Amino acid sequence: MREPRLDFARQLRRNATDAERALWRYLRCRGLSNARFRRQHPLGLYVVDFACLEHRLIIELDGGQHDDARHREHDANRTEWLESRGFLVIRFWNHDVLHRTESVLETIAAHLTPS
């Protein structure tokens, strides 16, 4: 029997948002700071938008639906769970990924550089 989260992750990959597709073009094949990213990657109860396991970095992209109280609470709980497992979670609005791409990439790259 197949894992339901894996099926859900595959479905999310097939139905990526414009912002997810745009960012994936830069992240795939070690395209940013030679870091390996996975997209729509299952972690615990969640499927995260992008994960770089070697740097313990999660990138989440948020559309307008994330700007209501219910989604903000869910996102906060999700972030807390991921951070309790040693991940750093950074979030970007879809609009910023599409219109401020260089700034988004610079922010991500800064988290991939050893301090």
FENSUL-V205432 format. One record per pair of residues at least 4 apart in sequence whose C-alpha atoms are under 7 Angstrom apart, sorted by the first residue. I is the first residue (numbers start at 1). J is the second residue. D is the distance in Angstrom with one decimal. If there is no record, write none. Layout:
{{I J D} {I J D}}
This chain:
{{3 7 6.7} {4 8 6.2} {5 9 6.0} {5 42 6.6} {6 10 6.2} {6 42 6.9} {7 11 6.2} {8 12 6.2} {9 13 6.2} {9 40 5.3} {9 41 6.5} {9 42 6.8} {9 47 6.4} {10 14 6.3} {11 15 6.2} {12 16 5.9} {12 40 6.6} {13 40 6.2} {16 20 5.8} {16 21 6.2} {17 21 6.2} {18 22 6.1} {19 23 6.1} {19 94 5.3} {19 97 5.9} {19 98 5.8} {20 24 6.0} {21 25 6.4} {23 27 6.4} {23 97 6.8} {24 28 5.6} {26 31 5.5} {26 32 6.3} {27 31 5.0} {27 32 5.5} {27 37 6.3} {28 37 6.5} {29 36 6.8} {30 34 4.4} {30 35 4.9} {30 36 5.0} {32 109 6.8} {33 109 6.3} {33 112 6.8} {35 52 6.8} {36 52 5.8} {37 50 6.3} {37 51 5.4} {37 52 4.5} {38 50 5.5} {38 51 5.2} {38 52 6.5} {39 49 5.5} {39 50 4.4} {39 51 6.5} {40 47 5.6} {40 48 5.3} {40 49 4.5} {40 50 5.9} {41 47 5.2} {41 48 5.3} {41 49 6.6} {41 50 6.6} {41 51 6.6} {42 46 5.7} {42 47 4.1} {42 48 6.3} {43 47 5.9} {48 60 6.6} {49 59 6.2} {49 60 5.3} {49 61 6.8} {50 58 5.7} {50 59 5.0} {50 60 6.6} {51 57 5.8} {51 58 4.6} {51 59 6.4} {52 56 5.9} {52 57 5.2} {52 58 6.4} {53 57 6.5} {55 112 6.5} {56 86 6.7} {56 87 4.7} {56 88 6.2} {57 87 5.5} {57 88 5.0} {57 89 6.1} {58 87 6.6} {58 88 6.0} {58 89 4.7} {58 90 6.3} {59 89 5.9} {59 90 5.1} {59 91 5.8} {60 90 6.3} {60 91 4.7} {60 92 6.4} {61 91 5.7} {61 92 5.0} {61 93 5.6} {61 94 5.8} {62 66 5.9} {62 92 6.1} {62 93 4.8} {62 94 5.6} {63 93 6.0} {63 94 5.4} {66 71 5.0} {66 72 6.0} {67 71 6.7} {67 72 6.5} {68 72 6.1} {69 73 6.2} {70 74 6.3} {71 75 6.0} {72 76 6.1} {73 77 6.2} {74 78 6.1} {75 79 6.0} {76 80 6.1} {77 81 6.2} {78 82 6.3} {79 83 6.0} {79 89 6.4} {80 84 6.0} {81 85 6.7} {82 86 6.8} {82 87 5.6} {83 87 4.7} {83 88 5.8} {83 89 7.0} {92 96 6.5} {92 97 6.8} {93 97 6.6} {94 98 6.3} {95 99 5.9} {96 100 4.8} {96 101 6.5} {97 101 4.9} {97 104 6.2} {100 104 6.4} {101 105 6.1} {102 106 6.1} {103 107 6.2} {104 108 6.3} {105 109 6.0} {106 110 6.1} {107 111 6.7} {108 112 6.6} {109 113 6.4}}
